[in-house]
Amino acid sequence: MVTTTMLAFILVAAWAALSNVRGADIVTVLDKQVADLNRYLEIMLSVEKKPNMSLVISTENYTLETFESVCDEVRNGASILLDVSSPTVGPLLRSFARAHGLVFMTIMDESLVLPSDMDDAFFIQIQPPGSVMLKIIADIIAFDNLTNIAILYDNSFNLHNIPRRIVSGVLSHHIYLEIEDTGMTSMMNSIKELEIENVFIVASSTNAARVLAMGSQNLPLYKEMNWFVVTKDPSVKCLLCTKEMRVVLAGGYQTLQQKINYTNYLKSESMHFRDSEIRIDEAFAYDLMRIFKANLSLKRRAVEIDGCYGNKNITNETLRMNAGIMTNLSDVKHEGVFGPIVSTNGYIRQKIKMKLQKVIFRNGVLEELKSLGHWTEAQGLNLSNNLKSLIREKQKKTYRVVVIPDYEPFIYREKVFDNGTETRYEYKGLCVDLFKEIAERLDFDYDFYESEDGYFGSLNDDGTWNGAIHELIEKKADIAVGPISVMSERENVVDFTVPFHEPVGLTILMKKSKFEYTLHRFLSVLEPEVWGCIVASYFLFSVLMWLFDKFSPFSYQNNPDRGAGPEKRIFTLKEGIWFCMTSLTPQGGGEAPKAVSGRLVAATWWLYGFLLVAFYTANLAAFLTVTRLETPITSLEDLSKQQSVKYGPIKGTSALIYFNRMKEIEEQFYRIWKDMSLNDSLDAVARAKLAVWDYPVSEQFTKLISRMYNPNTTSEAMDMVRRGELALIDDRSRNRYQVLTDCNVEEIGEEFSRKPFAFAVTQGSPLRAQMSNVILELSNNRYLEDLTNKWWDSNELKKECDRIEDESDGISIENIGGVFLVIAIGTGMSLIAFVVEYYYYKIKPLKEERLYKMRGRTNVSRIRSEVSLDNVDVDRNTSRTPDCMNTMTLSTTRSDSSDSCVKFSSGNTASYRRSKKKVSNAHSTSSHCNGIANGINGRHNNNGDHRHSNGHVSNGVTNSIFTYDSDEDMSVKYPDLHDPERKSVFSEKL
């Protein structure tokens, strides 16, 4: 090995000496680290004759020496400057090539290329194959959904220079660890502490073998880990692997014909390499030289350089030559050893193809080598036999999960079984539903148990933790499930998943302020006893008005002729009640009593009423004003100013942690200010500036903490809130849920100290990335939105609460409704009075008239039926019945006025007539049948006979007119209607 290396350097030196004499077409600047990793690369780049190439070895520590060597090479004649140096040397070389009219090619990762470089017309960027190979890692991670990854690397892939973006676009928990000779043990300890499950070794075969050996010897769970090796070397050996080691090896895939051509090249007379191992970087250099040889026909040209740091005037001939080079390399299609090489718009890259193999070492011996498939950048993984996974089968794990079951609706406990000796509970809530979905997708089991103290976790004064955070720190639990606030001090000791709930601040929960909405609110201005006295005095003065007017000799009803006014008013009891009522209104009481005594009573009532109305109006205004001035508590500042209600958060919650931290900050500010104020080294001017503030801290939180009351549990806090004894300071989400399910509480104040909710895991646990991936996926699928709707908007415990009117802006209809009720009652009483009046003066008289009519028709019909049986047709008294004198038989004559005339042939003629006409019409009707008598009992005639001649009955509205014959005649004919004890009984009964 030493002889071969020495010979190579001798050949390089000799060829360089010859090149200095005749010049070169392409000057190559090769980084020494790359040359050390690829021992054939120097000779391959320097001995090539077509095109003629020269080589300059560069190091990062000797940038100027490298630049001067390149300048000397270019002075001898060159057309292309090929850069395979470090990022610190490359920018200087690019400026030099641009200044002297050279075509500049760089083999560099695209992340290191500046936008200004791409604008150069004579710039070609060549993508190194290692940058393409790294993309297989992201595809493997996504294929097997890997997380908790460690990427171990050396300088073979230049990861110490390029950005570490191997797993960009794939959400996973990963770390980068550089493989160093002195740091192997610490690297293994980091993998052990972080519980790494997947290890990617991106290194040379030598360093990969060292890492595998250390892993098999130092990691107890190495067999359960997944090992991946990505290397540019053809194979990996693990002679020091004392135990079984399973590895997935990703290396270059060679096409058969190109492999044969390259192997023959290595064994050719010009190279004489005994080692025919094919390394990717060396094969890529070989392919580039074949491309240059096939596409470039360069003429030797001399570049006149006065100094390396000056600018040269570029001739048109140089520009034409450069344009020809760019044209020839603009459309390259070359079949390389590890895949085709193509160029597009000044960009050359290899579409490298990689093979995947499963390798098993046992006691340092390769026991199994199996092909798993291949990979390309365009198609990704293409595994053999429909392989579902590249990792070993994992046994289903069971994790211990600590919960805090007192935080509805996120998590709470519900009893499902109780037989007296055994009680079983089931955990429910938004967090439980989400965690079950995560466990199902990640395929693991879990055991719930409750935190011993029931707290989420806070930092004690002695530096220890309590609650669920303590369980995670002590490794008693793997996961903490609940609405755990993400706080900086907690992040120092545990890891949090991505938040599953938007940031939530603190608010205040209090008993709902209730206003008594009563229709008689305007009556509550005065006490019931006062109203009783007012009513009693009202009736007393009404009676006095009646008595004084009735018994006073000077009243109008006792002395109507003395001094009568325009209104002649007699104060009866009804009139006195009306006078006292109207005197209390703007309408006034009307005419006052005539007597002096009555007027004194009225004046006393007026004065009393004036004072009463004034007192009522003043009290009503004060009553409503006080009600509107009773502003409720609306902020934390309002709480600190009052003493009637206790306030504070529940013990162990993030709210209490917040107040304690704010108190500590206030104390620190005070100490800083005091130390500055008492500093003797300050001059008078500086001290005067500090004296602007007597005390720069308001001590708001210090005062709040000193007055706070902290309930032990949520149930205790809610009982006190419902009784109006506590203003609970808690997370807005929990306060909002209490308002949603309890109409007796309300949430007040604006949010402050907003923090998101997330699950917590032990520090460095792979579960953090795994659970975060699932949470993000569920968020994109709107699963979290559905959960929120389930436990909030569609919660079966949700109650519809009555809306509370805001009395601070004005009087609501609920309070003034009694005034409108007075109108309704007064209108109703008026309607009742109207109905009564209408009945007695309209309906009742009509009913009485119909009753008289029915009785009269009944008796007359009876008379007609009996008279019709007689054959008497003699009219003995034709003078009294002029309308019926010519009628010899029984006949009945009706007129339009409903008059009836009946003739009897038994010797006396009787006539019966009835009319519905008014009194004025009745007289005209009576002249038709013997006239109208003044009474129904008739009159005495001149002969002293008591007979019914005619009569009418009047009720003041209508008249009923009757005409009869004598009672004696009628009593003979109808003896059952005759009463001998009375006169004119027949007519009365009729």
C-alpha positions, 0 to 999 in steps of 0.5 A: 500500500505504501509503495503504491501510494508513493508511486502515485505521487511520483507519477503526479509530480512528473506529470505536473512538471511536464504540464508546466512546460506545455500547459493544460486544457483543464485545470482541476483543483481537488480538495485534499480530504476528497483525495484521501478518501479516493486514492485513485482520484488524483492520478485519474484527474492528472494523467488524462491526455485528452483533454489535457488536464492538470491538478492542484491539491487544495486545503482549507488552511492554505487558500492563498497558496492554492490560488497562486498554484492555480494562477500559475497553471492557468498562465501556461494555458487553460480553457476550463477551471474545474473546482472540486475544492472546499466551500472556502476556496471555491468562491475565490476560484469562481471570481478568478475564472470570471475575471480571466475569461475561463469556463468555470465548472464546480462539483458542488451541492446545489445548496452551496451555489449562489444565485449570482453564479447561475447568472454567469454565462460560462458557469457549469454546476455539476451535482456530486453523486453523494448529494443525490444518494442522501435522498434515499434516507428520506424515502426510507423514513417515509416508507416505514414511518420511522421516527426517533432517528440518529444520523451518523456521518463522516466527511465522505458525504460532505455533511460537515459543509452542506446544510443538514436537510436530509430529512426535510419534508419528513416529520421525524425526531432526529439528531445528527452525530459526527463520527470521530475517533475520540467520540465513539463512546459518547456517541453510543451513550447519546444513542442509549439515553435518547432511546434511538430506534433507527440509526442511519450511518452515512459514511465510508465502509471503514467508519461504518464498520467501526460504528456497527462494532461499537453498537453491538458491544455497547448497546444492550438493545441493539438487536431491536434497533434498525441499522442502515448504512449508506456508503459510496464504497462497494461493500461493508465488513464488520470483523469486530461485530461479536454478536448478530447484527442486521443491516440494510445496506444502500450502495451504488448499482452498476450496469454490467457493460459500464462496470466492465469498461471501468474495470478495464480502465483501472487495469489499463497500462496508463493506470496499473491499479491492482485494486479494482474496487469501484468507488462512486466518486472515482467512477463519477470522475471517470465518466466526466473525463469520458464526457469531456473527451467526447464533447470537447475539442479544445485548442491550447491557448495562452492566457496573458496574466500580469498578476493573479489579482488583476483583470484581463481583457477578454478577447472575442476569440476567447468568448467564441471558444467559451460559447462553443464549450457551453454549447457542447456541454449543454446537451449531454447524455452519457451512460455512466457506471452508476447511472446515466449522466445528463445536462440541462441548462448548464447543470450536469447531474447523474441519475444514480441508481442504488441497490438495497441489500439485507446484510447479517453479520454474526461473530464478524462473518458475513452470514447472509446477503439478500437483495431487497430492491433498488432506488432511484430519485425519480421512482423512489423505492422499488422493493422486491417481492412486494416487500412491506417493510425494510425494518424488523417486525416490532412487538406491540409495546405497552406504555404506561400513561399518567392522567389527571381525571379532573378536567372536563371535557378534556378528560374525566372519570366515569364509574362503570362498575361497582359491586361494593367491593370493586369499583371500575372507572372508564376515562372519557373526554376529548384527550382520551378520544384523541389518544385512543386514535393515536394508539390505534394508528401507532399500534401500541397498547397502554395502561392508564393510571392517575397521578398521585397528587392529581396535579399536572406538575409544577416546580417546587421551591427545592427544585423538584417536580410534582404531578404528572411531570414528576412521573415522566421525569422518574420514568414511571410513566411514558406518556402524560395525557391531558390538557397540559400547558406547554411551558418553558420550565416544563420543556426543560425536563420533558418533551411535548408533542405538537399542540392539539388545541389552540392557545388558551389563556386564563379567565375568571369564572364567577356566579352569574349576576342575576337581576330580579325581573318582576312586573311589580318592580316599580312597587318595590321602591316602597316597603309593603308597610308603606303601601299599606298606609297609603291605601288606608289613608286613601280610603280614610280620606274618601270616607271623610270627603263623603261624611263631611259633604253629607253632614255639613250644612254648607255642602251642596247637597244640603244647601244647593242654593248657596253659592253654587259653582259651575259644577254642581257636585255632590260628594257621595262615597263613590265620588269621594273615592274618585276625587282622592284618586284623580287628585294624585294624578296630573288630571286633578280632582275636579270641583272641590267641596263647597263647605269649608270643612270639606275643602280643608279635608281636600287641601290636606289630601292634596298636600299629602298627595304632593309629598307622597308623589315627590317621595315616590319619584325621588326613591324610584330614581335613586333605586334605578340609579343604584341598580345601574351603578352596581357594575360587576367584576370584569377584570383581574384588577377589579378582583384585587380591589374588592374584599367580598369575594375570594379569588384564586386558581386551583392548586397545582394548575398552570394558573397558579404557576403563572401567578407565582412566576409573576410574583417572583419577577416582581421581587427580582425587579425590586431587588435590582432597583434597590441594589441600583438605588443603594449603589454607592458607586453611582454619582449624584446624576445617576442617582437622581435618574433612578429617583424618578420612580420611588418604586417601579413595580406595582406589586400587583401579583404580589398583592394578588398572591397574598389574598388568594384562596386556592381550592384543592379540587375542581369540585370544591372550587365549583361549589364555592363558585355556585355559592358566590364565594369564589372567583375561580381563575382557570383556563378559558377552556375549562371555564367555558365548559362550566358555562356551557353546562351550568347556567348559574356561572359566567365567564368574565374578563379577557384572556391572559397568559395564553398557552397551547395544550399538548401531550407530554412524553419522557425527554428524548422519547421517540413517541414525541415525533410519532405522536406528533406525526399522527396529530398533524395528520388528524388535524389535516383530516379535520378529525380534531375539529370533529372532536371539538364539535363533539365535546363542545357544540354537540355535548349532551350536557349543554344547556340553553340558558336565558339571556341576561339583560344588561341593566347598565345601559338602560331599563329593560322591558322586564323591569318596566313591564309592570307599568304596561300591566297597569294599562292592561288591568285598567283596560280590562276593568273598563271592558268589564264595566262596559259589558255590565252596563250594556247588559243591564241597559240593553240586553235585560229589557229586551229579555223582559219584553220577550217574556211578556210577549210569550206570556200574552200569546200563551193566554190569548191562544188559549182564549181563541181555542175556547171561543172558537167552540162557541156559536155565539155571533151576536155583538152586544157592544158594538159601540166599543168595537167599531172595527169589528161591529159587522162580524157575526161570527168569531173572527180575528183581524190583524193589522200591520201593527200586530193589533188583534181583535177578537169578537165574542157572540156570547153576549159580550164582545171582548177585544185583546190587542198588543202592540210593540210600539212606543208610548207615542204610538200606543195612543193611536193604536188604542183608538183603533180598539177602544183606546188605552186605559191608564192602568191594567186594572181599568177604571170605574165607569159612570154606573159604578161598575168596575170594568176593564176597558183597556190598559197598557204596561210600560217598563220605560222602554217599550209598551204593551197595550191591552183592551179587555171586556168586563171582568165579570164576563171574562170570569164567567167564560174562564172561571179558572182565571178568576179570583174572587178575593181580588178585583180585575184578577183576570186581567192581572193574570192575563 
